Amino acid sequence: MLIKAEQKYVRISPQKMRLVATAVKNLVPEEALDKLKFLNKRAAQPLAKVIKQALANATNNFKLKKESLKFKSIQIRKGSTYKRWRSVSRGRAHSIFKRTSHIRVILESKERNEKSKDADQISKRKGK
């Protein structure tokens, strides 16, 4: 079973957000939250919020235990870019791009996957 949580238009560039995401994507979600709490990057806070949101979705909506969850993927995609400008000498302007990110966290349950694998094996045996 897949549990999804998404946050759009986060005002941090995707490149900076991916640095933090790759640091925690191989951990268990509970350990990832602990690591993000002490990670000295601005991108850690919005990512932690989305992970907490995914854990809350799993416990409230699907009645799953936090210990039985693991990351299937953490996707950081490019959002829209706000275009601003700054005036410089001789009446000219320089462009400023304020980039945004979309964060998607997908969790999967270890328990449900094991049960579904067993069910698949049983159905294959019956088909033989």
C-alpha positions in Angstrom: 0.0 0.0 0.0 1.3 3.4 -1.0 0.9 6.5 1.2 1.5 9.9 -0.5 2.1 13.4 0.8 2.9 16.4 -1.3 3.8 20.1 -0.8 4.0 22.5 -3.7 5.6 25.8 -4.4 8.2 25.7 -1.6 10.4 28.7 -1.9 13.7 26.8 -2.0 15.5 25.8 -5.2 15.2 22.1 -6.2 18.9 21.7 -6.3 19.3 22.7 -2.6 16.3 20.6 -1.7 17.7 17.5 -3.4 20.8 17.7 -1.3 18.8 17.2 1.8 16.5 14.6 0.3 19.4 12.3 -0.8 20.8 12.5 2.7 17.7 10.9 4.2 16.0 8.8 1.5 17.7 5.5 2.5 16.7 5.8 6.2 13.5 4.8 8.0 11.1 7.7 8.2 11.4 8.1 12.0 15.2 8.2 11.7 15.0 10.6 8.8 13.0 13.0 11.0 15.6 12.8 13.7 18.4 13.5 11.3 16.5 16.4 9.7 16.0 18.0 13.1 19.8 18.5 13.4 20.7 19.1 9.8 21.9 22.6 9.3 20.1 23.4 6.0 17.0 25.5 5.4 15.6 22.8 3.2 15.4 20.4 6.1 12.3 22.0 7.7 9.9 21.7 4.7 11.0 18.2 4.0 10.5 17.2 7.6 6.9 18.6 7.5 6.1 16.6 4.4 7.4 13.4 6.0 5.4 14.1 9.1 2.3 14.6 6.9 2.9 11.3 5.2 3.3 9.5 8.5 0.1 11.1 9.8 -1.7 10.0 6.6 -0.6 6.4 7.2 -1.6 6.3 10.9 -4.9 8.2 10.6 -6.2 7.1 7.3 -4.9 3.5 6.9 -4.3 2.6 10.6 -0.7 1.6 9.9 2.1 1.6 12.5 5.0 4.0 12.0 7.5 1.2 12.5 6.2 -0.7 9.5 6.7 2.1 7.0 9.6 2.8 4.7 10.3 5.3 1.9 9.5 4.2 -1.6 10.6 7.5 -3.0 11.2 11.2 -2.2 10.8 13.3 -5.3 11.9 16.9 -5.6 10.6 18.5 -8.8 11.0 21.9 -10.2 8.2 24.3 -9.6 7.4 27.6 -11.2 10.0 30.4 -11.1 9.3 33.9 -9.9 11.0 36.4 -12.2 12.2 39.6 -10.6 14.7 42.3 -11.6 17.1 44.6 -9.9 18.1 48.0 -11.4 21.8 48.5 -12.1 23.8 51.2 -13.6 23.1 53.0 -16.9 19.4 52.4 -16.7 19.6 48.6 -17.1 18.2 45.7 -15.2 19.5 42.3 -14.1 17.2 39.3 -13.8 16.6 37.5 -10.5 15.0 34.1 -10.6 13.4 32.9 -7.4 13.0 29.2 -7.9 10.4 26.9 -6.2 10.2 23.2 -5.6 7.5 20.5 -5.4 8.1 17.8 -2.8 6.4 14.4 -3.0 7.0 11.7 -0.4 5.7 8.2 -1.0 5.8 5.7 1.8 5.1 2.0 1.6 4.1 -0.5 4.3 6.4 -3.4 4.9 3.6 -5.6 6.3 1.2 -5.2 3.4 3.9 -5.9 0.8 4.9 -9.2 2.5 1.2 -10.2 2.7 0.6 -9.3 -0.9 3.8 -11.3 -2.0 2.5 -14.3 -0.1 -0.9 -14.0 -1.8 0.8 -13.7 -5.2 2.8 -16.9 -4.6 -0.3 -18.8 -3.5 -2.2 -17.7 -6.6 0.7 -18.8 -8.8 0.7 -22.2 -7.2 -3.1 -22.6 -7.8 -2.6 -21.6 -11.4 -0.1 -24.4 -12.1 
